[in-house]
């Protein structure tokens, strides 16, 4: 029984998620449905790609990942299935999967064209394709070959002799600011020098941590998370409410963050 995951910007106030899931209940035997997130900002394809990219490797081989963000029917938009890392991905061809699967070995890619399903019925397309895959069906039978995958424009860190310049790319439930600066960039550039993090709100952070539990309560610090990505965090303990680093520093998505070496 394959796992099916869902990521969307539907939220939980409206019936959109229930309507989509109903199609899977009707078509997939013994449905094993896991929600990754339905709190993606409306139409934010980069955020949805970020979340799925971080989550999908935790699932077993054969899992099927459905991406609903940006899937509203429109002329010229294809819906696709790709297989990579032993898992399947169903999404609109709007750049999400190119970002999610960057660096992965893609072994199959098809445009969904399923007999008897209206190509504008996105929920029906995804549910029918998922049912086919759950029953061991081949990706090649889902439609014609995908010749070109669209790509998203995203901010890329800039590394020079004395600094790494990146941006805040995600703010989580705790108000943690996740950047696009990796530990590999940091280690390659440090070369025995002292490092400090500078933010767009003129705050300097000199301490780096590997575990959030080691950050003193209320202290703003730089943290290498489980994905070896630099985050700006606030130490929290004792059950007291402490604002996130986004509120304390006034940081927003896309704000710049820089590591200086001296």
C-alpha positions, 0 to 999 in steps of 0.5 A: 500500500503506497503512501500518498502525500499532499501539499497545497495552499488550500488551507483548512477553512474552505472545502477545497481540500476535502473535495480533492481528497474525495476523488482519491477516496473514490479511486484509491484502494486502502488510501494511505494519505499524509498531509505535508502542509496545506498552509502554503501561502496562496499561489506561492510555488517556491514555498511549496517546492521548499516544503516538499523538497525537505519532506519527501526523502523521509518517505518510503520508496514507492510513495506518491507526492501530490502538489496542488499549488498552482494547479488551477486549470488554465489553457496551456498548463500540463499536469505531469508525473515524474519518478525520481529517488524511487518515488513518484511526483504529480504536479502542474508543470509550473516549475515546482518539480524542477526545484524539488528534484534539483540534483535528483536522478529522474528516471521517468517523466510523462504528461498526464493524459488519461482516457476518460478523464477531462484534462481540466479535472485536476483532482480527477487526473491526480487521483486516477494517476495515483490509483494507477501507480498504487496498483503497480502501473507503469509511469509510461502508461500515464501519457506522452513523454515530457519534453520540457520541464519549466523552471522557477527563478530563485535567489541564489547565494553569492560567495566572494573572498570575504562574505556569503550573501544570501536571503531568507527563503522561509519562515517556519511556525516558530518564526525561525528564518531559514536562509539559502546559505549552506554549511558547505558554503560556510566551511569552504569560505571560512578558512580559519577566520572568525565569522559573524552573521549580519542582517538587513536590520543591522543585527550582528550574530557571532555564535553558531550552533548545531542544536536548537536545544543548546541555544540559551533562552531568548538568545538570537543565534545562527543555527545549522539545521538538519538540512545543513542550512543556516537559520536564524533562531531564538532559544526557547525553553520553559514554556514561556512565549518568546517571539521568533527571530522574524519578529525580534529582528524585523526580518521578512521573506527575501530579506538579505542575510550575510556572513562576514569573514575576518 
